[in-house]
Structures are given as structure tokens and as C-alpha cells.
């Protein structure tokens, strides 16, 4: 397939019409159950069809040539009903060209040359359900999931498992614990320092340890190992994401992992404090610097705050150091290069509404007449309403002559009657 720049889905599940042209960074916002995840999964299928087919066959899964069975296998059991042939029919367009669903469920197998050869994966997908990849503190194999679990969840967990067993733990039979975070050859020092502070604060690091014969991930605190189920919700959500980022950011001089050109991260903010979200966003900029096309879905205004800042810096032709000031990160030469690369990238933002349609809100103009644009797809709606109500309360409150008007959060000037 030629380079994919746009994807349009119509009448697929809750999606009535989702028409997306991708940037270097593409962000999806909108309420739950509006089709963001379905769209991303069809994006992966459109680009990685052969990889998906071969992985499923490798694990003994057969759908014949039945599109309904395939949708149950790929999206999870019970999802076959999202595709319909009656009016209005379900349709897919890739770069403006219609594609039949059959093209995505059938195709030539990967070539065989005396050993199993897997087609190269080009979209690395980190799902919202990534915490499911850890069972008792160790990543689950592909076949350790139930039939209702989507392919992207099963495949992510399998990649996580292979990373742990083939790239990190090479000494067979060793009972010695191995440090996974922080590692000097994994992630830039500036990232490690911020992650230690905002996510692993108070802990010495993340380790592979043994509980009897069973390997497990633990957090080390002084001389005590803290098992997975005793971690904070944010740490349980973040560690699979961190391992995915390790996979995408190889040690040494190699910038990208194999053939991978796209990265999809769903709800990167899950379980994280705002300061921790900012660190993850900084790692997203690293992905852009490495040359990946990145797609995010989010319910956090922090993500669009960053997109808005990038756009303002671009439009004002300002120096990239302003971007680093947002993160309060040490301005090493390597980090400066990440910032310089970021402000050259094209960013797109799409709002998935509750009626099944998408809206391009990339301008993120707070003064726009379009409420979806002005409210950033609903992410600022509540805080705006709170500010409006508090402003009215303050404006109508009787003040004693000596009483100073209160300040609103984030305001440098007090409100007056």
C-alpha cells in the first residue's frame, strides 16, 4: 500500500462518518463510546493487514474468509455487528479510494524461506486496556487472553512479553534481579529524572525479580520489593506504557524500531497525576523526533494544552526553547533537538461527537463561534462553566469596604464588582 494519509469510515458501529487526514501528530478527543478506538483499530488493519493475519494464524486462529468471524477475532467477540451491508452500508476509504472489507480480511500469506518469516509491523499500538497485559506482575502471552479481547490488546501484551524475555532477560536460569528502570542506556537522562520524580518517586526503581520459580515485576523500596498488586493505580497503568516506549526507543544509535512508522497510544493519561502526564507528553515529543507518526486519543485537556502551545510557537515563529519551558526540563543539546524537531511537525486534532461524526478542530481557537472548536471537543467545557459561575458569584457578592475581592485560580488580577 502507498503511504496512508487519510482514512474515512462510514456507518461502522457508532461511527456515522469519520473522515481523518493525518498529521505527524494526530489527536482524537470526544466522549466515551464515540468510535475513537474502532477508528484506530481499522487504521492498524489498513496498514498492517498481513502482519495481523500472520499473527492470528501463528496462534492457531482461523476465520476462513468470513468477514463476520474476522471482526469477532480482530475487534473482540461480539463485535461482528458493527459492520452492515444494508442501507446505509458500512464503507472504508483509504486515501480517498474505496476498499471492500474483503480486502482487509483476505490476502497472500507472507513468503516462506525455510523458516517462519513474519511481515514487518508498521503500526505499534498501545491500547487503553494495557493494564490487562500484566497478570500477577508478568506480561501475559497472546493466547492467555479470552476471545472477547481485541487483537491490539493481545498483540501488545505478546510484544511486552517478548521484550522482557528476549531483550531484557538473556541469562537463562539466573535468579538475580535485573533493573528495568532507571537504565542509563534507556531513555534520555532528562526523561529518567522526571519519571523518577513524578511516577516512581520514593522507589529505587523497577526490577525483574523471582517469586519462587515465577518471574515478576517489582518496585523496590529500600530493602523491600513491592509486588504488582500493591503498586499505585498510576504505576500499574504506566509500566506497560513504559515498556512500549522502551520497545519504540531502542538503545544505542538506532532511532526507530524495525519497520515501525506509526505509533498509536490510547488514553496516555490513565491513572496519572498532571505532572506525570506532562512527562509522558515529553516522551511523545521524543517519538516525533525519532520520526514516528504519532496518534493519540485522550480525555485530558493537558494534551490539547500542549498542542495549542506548539501551534502558537509555530505561528509566532518563536524559539523552540519556549516549548521546553513548559516541561521545566534541563535544556541539554539532545533535548533542544527534540524541541526543534517538534515545532516543525504538523498537528491535527479531531473531535468525535456523540452523534457519530468527526470535526476537524485543529485550530483550537478559544474564540471560535463553533463551540466544538472553542471548547476543544468538550475538554474545557466544565472548567469554563465553573469559571463563569464563580465569576458571577464574585460579581454579585456584597463586599465590606475593607474586604478585598478574591482571586480566581490562575488569575493574576482580582475580580472587581
Residue pairs with C-beta under 8 A, 6 or more apart in sequence:
1 46
1 47
1 94
2 95
4 22
4 43
4 46
4 47
4 94
4 95
5 21
5 22
5 95
6 19
6 20
6 21
6 22
6 93
6 94
6 95
6 96
7 20
7 22
7 39
7 42
7 43
7 46
7 92
7 93
7 94
8 17
8 18
8 19
8 20
8 91
8 92
8 93
8 96
9 15
9 17
9 18
9 35
9 38
9 39
9 42
9 90
9 91
9 92
10 16
10 17
10 18
10 88
10 90
10 91
10 92
11 17
11 84
11 88
11 89
11 90
11 91
12 35
12 38
12 42
12 82
12 83
12 90
12 92
13 35
13 38
13 79
13 82
14 33
14 34
14 35
14 38
14 356
15 34
15 35
15 38
15 39
15 352
15 356
16 355
16 356
16 357
17 356
17 357
17 358
18 35
18 39
18 350
18 352
18 356
18 357
18 358
19 358
20 26
20 39
20 348
20 350
20 358
21 348
21 360
22 293
22 295
22 348
23 293
23 345
23 346
23 347
23 348
23 362
24 288
24 293
24 294
24 345
24 346
24 347
25 284
25 288
25 293
25 294
25 295
25 296
25 307
25 345
25 346
25 347
25 348
26 293
26 294
26 295
26 296
26 347
26 348
26 349
26 350
27 295
27 296
27 297
27 298
27 303
27 304
27 307
27 347
27 348
27 349
27 350
28 36
28 39
28 40
28 295
28 296
28 297
28 298
28 349
28 350
28 352
29 297
29 298
29 299
29 304
29 349
29 350
29 351
29 352
29 361
29 376
29 377
29 378
29 379
30 36
30 351
30 352
30 353
30 354
30 377
30 378
31 352
31 353
31 354
31 378
32 299
34 352
34 353
34 354
34 356
35 352
35 356
36 266
36 297
36 352
37 127
37 128
37 266
37 297
38 75
38 82
39 352
40 125
40 152
40 264
40 266
40 295
40 297
41 74
41 75
41 125
41 150
41 151
41 152
42 92
43 123
43 262
43 264
43 295
44 52
44 123
44 125
44 152
44 264
45 52
45 74
45 104
46 92
46 94
46 99
46 104
47 122
47 123
47 262
48 121
48 122
48 123
49 103
49 104
49 107
50 107
50 108
50 109
50 110
50 119
51 118
51 119
51 120
51 121
51 122
52 74
52 151
53 107
53 109
54 109
54 110
54 118
54 119
55 118
55 142
55 151
55 155
55 158
56 63
56 73
56 74
56 151
57 109
58 116
58 118
59 142
59 143
60 143
61 73
63 69
63 70
63 72
63 73
63 105
65 102
65 105
65 106
66 105
67 83
67 101
67 102
67 105
68 80
68 83
69 80
70 105
71 79
71 80
71 82
71 83
72 78
72 79
72 80
72 147
73 147
73 151
74 150
74 151
75 82
75 150
75 151
76 147
76 148
76 149
76 150
77 146
77 147
77 148
78 148
82 90
83 90
83 101
84 90
90 101
91 98
92 98
92 99
92 100
92 101
92 104
93 99
110 117
110 118
110 119
111 117
120 258
120 259
121 258
121 259
121 260
122 259
122 260
122 261
122 262
123 260
123 261
123 262
123 263
123 264
124 159
124 244
124 247
124 248
124 257
124 260
124 262
124 263
124 264
125 152
125 155
125 156
125 264
126 156
126 240
126 241
126 244
126 263
126 264
126 265
126 266
127 150
127 152
127 153
127 156
127 266
128 266
128 267
128 270
128 297
129 149
129 150
129 153
130 153
130 156
130 237
130 240
130 241
130 244
131 236
131 237
131 240
131 270
132 140
132 145
132 149
132 153
132 157
133 139
133 140
133 153
133 156
133 157
133 160
133 240
134 140
134 217
134 228
134 236
134 239
134 240
135 144
136 214
136 216
136 228
136 229
137 216
137 217
137 218
137 227
137 228
137 229
138 161
138 164
138 214
138 215
138 216
138 217
139 157
139 158
139 160
139 161
139 164
139 240
139 243
140 157
140 161
141 157
141 158
141 161
142 154
142 155
142 157
142 158
144 157
145 153
145 154
145 157
156 240
156 244
159 244
159 247
160 240
160 243
160 244
160 247
163 243
163 246
163 247
164 208
164 215
164 243
168 178
168 180
168 208
169 178
169 208
169 215
175 210
177 207
177 208
177 209
177 210
177 218
177 225
178 207
178 208
179 205
179 206
179 207
180 205
180 206
180 207
180 208
180 217
180 243
181 192
181 195
181 200
181 205
181 206
181 242
182 192
182 195
182 196
182 205
185 251
185 252
186 192
186 246
186 249
186 251
187 195
187 245
187 246
187 249
187 283
188 286
188 332
188 334
188 335
189 332
190 329
190 330
190 332
190 334
190 335
191 279
191 282
191 283
191 286
193 330
194 279
194 282
194 327
194 329
195 242
195 279
198 273
198 275
198 276
198 278
198 279
199 234
199 235
199 238
199 272
199 276
199 279
200 206
200 219
200 235
202 221
203 219
203 220
203 221
203 226
204 220
204 221
204 222
205 219
205 220
206 217
206 218
206 219
206 220
206 239
206 242
207 217
207 218
207 219
207 220
207 225
208 215
208 216
208 217
208 218
209 215
209 216
209 217
209 218
209 225
210 216
211 227
216 227
216 228
217 228
217 239
218 225
218 226
218 227
218 228
219 225
219 226
219 231
219 235
220 226
228 236
231 239
232 271
233 271
234 271
234 272
234 273
234 276
235 271
236 271
237 270
237 271
237 272
238 271
238 272
238 276
238 280
241 265
241 268
241 280
244 265
245 283
245 287
247 257
248 256
248 257
248 260
248 263
248 287
248 290
248 292
249 257
249 286
249 287
249 290
250 256
250 257
255 290
255 291
256 290
256 291
256 292
260 292
261 291
261 292
261 293
262 292
262 293
262 294
262 295
263 287
263 292
263 293
263 294
263 295
264 294
264 295
264 296
265 284
265 294
265 295
265 296
265 297
266 296
266 297
267 297
267 298
267 299
268 277
268 280
268 281
268 284
268 296
268 298
268 300
268 303
269 277
269 280
269 298
269 299
269 300
269 302
269 303
272 280
274 302
277 300
277 302
277 303
278 302
278 326
278 327
279 327
281 302
281 303
281 306
281 327
282 327
282 329
284 294
284 296
285 323
285 338
285 339
285 341
285 342
286 338
287 294
288 294
288 338
288 341
288 342
288 345
289 337
289 338
289 341
289 342
296 303
298 304
299 379
300 379
301 376
301 379
301 380
301 383
304 349
304 364
304 376
304 377
304 379
306 326
307 347
307 349
307 364
308 364
309 322
309 323
309 326
310 323
310 342
310 343
310 345
310 347
311 347
311 363
311 364
312 318
313 320
313 322
313 323
313 343
314 343
320 336
320 339
320 340
320 342
320 343
321 331
321 336
321 339
323 339
323 342
323 343
324 331
324 335
324 336
324 339
329 335
347 362
348 360
348 362
349 360
349 361
349 362
349 364
349 376
349 377
350 358
350 359
350 360
350 361
350 362
351 358
351 359
351 361
351 372
351 377
351 378
352 358
352 377
353 359
353 372
359 370
359 372
359 373
359 377
361 370
361 372
361 373
361 376
361 377
363 373
364 373
364 376
365 373
365 374
366 374
366 376
366 380
367 374
368 374
372 378
375 381
375 384
387 408
390 408
391 408
391 415
394 405
394 406
394 408
394 415
395 415
395 417
399 405
399 417
404 414
405 414
405 415
405 416
405 417
406 414
406 415
407 413
407 414
407 415
408 415
